[in-house]
């Protein structure tokens, strides 16, 4: 039986095409394209623990709410 991480990673795992989009729009797209992940909008520069979480996608945005990094699982 596949683990949760294996199931999540069978779907899409990165979204480079969302750089330049609004954070909320990107989060919605991510969760629609891989229903097993939770997209979290984070202000660029925020310090977070470097812990790999296989069902999390960080959506890094600037002060204007625009995605500035490729969202990826982790």
KAHU-V9026 format. One record per pair of residues at least 24 apart in sequence whose ideal C-beta (glycine too) atoms are under 7 Angstrom apart, sorted by the first residue. I is the first residue (numbers start at 1). GAP is how many residues later the second one is. Records with the same first field share a line. If there is no record, write none. Layout:
I = GAP, GAP
This chain:
4 = 50, 51
5 = 49
7 = 29
8 = 26, 28, 29, 46, 47, 65
9 = 45, 64
11 = 25
13 = 59, 60
14 = 56, 57, 58
15 = 55, 56
16 = 54
18 = 49, 53
19 = 48, 49, 50, 51
20 = 46, 47
21 = 46
22 = 43, 44
23 = 36, 38, 42, 44
26 = 33, 41, 45
27 = 32
30 = 27, 41
37 = 36
44 = 24
